[in-house]
């Protein structure tokens, strides 16, 4: 009998565990849902498409989810992944982006319109952004992207016609008229995302035009309201309203007090003081303002960045909200990417014109100066020539590598072998091989860009000043003066 009860007990235990595990799997499935993207384009043969996700709308950290290499004789692409929330996504080809809102569990059919990718030969498309022309032909996302596009277009067109009346004369009737137009665009069948998007888009107009009392507007938009982390208009409106809450000072604390808290890593005093603002009594929203404030302080160039990083690292262990932990970690990653000192340099494997592989490991014996250039641009040639004049003097203490970012390897080959200019350069040259992600990792947006890396592979300066600006002169060994010879008179 005792054995029978033990067997029954084990049976119910296994049944309970089975049900528990099943529920856990169901919950995980609900949290992360499939995303399917299919598309076609007339001139994408041989191109690599990258699917980029913005990890959260406060940090703006971009994460590559998947890449797809189109065949040489093909013109279609597809992505299949899972996402845990509605997210801003980007389809990136080279330096060209198409942005769209990806809803969990949705599928998208897209079409890339004819586009001249060779524009990057004549225009720096890392600096002057060209959108990738893509049309969403069909989707199962409740037409979120279509409605968001319409809302943005209506507001943009209206503001072009009435910007002076709204922003200068603060004409409240004009703002009310815009609200009426948006109300006609958004109907009862639209998703909550679209309705909230419209609400906070108008909220930005009201805040910037000061046609509504600021405290009242803040309360209507944020006080005791759900935090819509995934809604782009909500987060844009939040950024506008609380974007300079720290650096410009506020009624709760001044800049000097903030500086003292950052220096002493006094997280509790800062977060408690924020709670004295009647609109920030909600603990979750208060932490969101705190996170935005640290991002603001980091990029303001007013406060010591190390203090900000230390407080944010402290916050990761203090907060009880998992989403805020992730946002904080994303901010730390963004800060690391923007840092110009002590960060581990991203490794790479590139080929020179003789098909030899070049990696960072080759240069571990001495500090390395990397120059990202286009050999077709006079400004880059001027800097290379300036560097050439000092290489013989510095080669015992430094390594040199130039990464050519011209579209074709042939351009580098002709420069080094067939031109009177290039044949004199005796240090290493490699081609970037259309690895646009390498340029992103090294924050290259203009040519030339110089980066100084120490012998252990850590970035010392990024960007480094150009040779024409005297960046290499401090490293030139000083020659000892010759002793003066005195000739005694006979």
Secondary structure, 3 states (H helix, E strand, C coil): CHHHHHHHHHHHHHHHHHHHHHHHHHHHHHHCEEEEEEEEECCCCCCEEEEEEECCCCCCCEEEEEEEECCCCCCEEEEEEEECCCEEEEEEECCEEEEEEECCCCEEEEEECCCCHHHHHCCCCCCCCCECCEEEEEECCCCHHHHHHHHHHHHHHHHHHHHHHHHHCCCHHHHHHHHHHHHHHCCCCCCHHHHHHHHHHHHHHHHHHCCCCHHHHHHHHHCCCCCCCCCHHHHHHHHHHHCCCCCCCCCCCCHHHHHHHHHHCCHHHHHHHHCCCHHHCCHHHHHHHHHHHHHHHHHCCCCCHHHHHHHHHHHHHHCCCHHHHHHHHHHHHHHHHHCCCCCECCCCEEECCCCCEEEHHHHCCCEEEEEEECCCCHHHHHHHHHHHHHHHHHCCCEEEEEEECCCCHHHHHHHHHHCCCHHHCCCEEEECCCCHHHHHHCCCCCCCEEEEECCCCEEEEEEECCHHHCCCHHHCCCCCCCCCCCCCCC
